[in-house]
Amino acid sequence: MNQDTLFFFDGRMDALPLYEAFEQRVFAEVPQATVKVQKTQISFVNRHIFACVSFARVRRRAECPNPCIVVTFGLARRVEAPRIEVATEPYPGRWTYHVVVGRAEEIDGELMEWIREAAAFSASKR
């Protein structure tokens, strides 16, 4: 764990194990990925950003599990799933999704399938 990641979780250290579980799964599924820690998000990158972890507000705070992280990813298609909190189409053929993760068990096959698809979509962009 590097200092930038620890600084990102300052004041929210209870969410760090969720991030660590997600990061471990991402590297297992997309081994060529790199991580870029920014002020408001931690980005997973191949050619481009394909997934992010943040504390973005996608629900009222009282409705969110504590602790939780928000996993954001982009796909070339529309996905309908109850666990997707927000879905937007910022550009034609590019959908952005936000999923709240409050337990390590939620970093499951379905989420990782979307992450693998997002990594492939990102790698295919010019």
Disulfide bonds with the S-S distance in Angstrom:
none
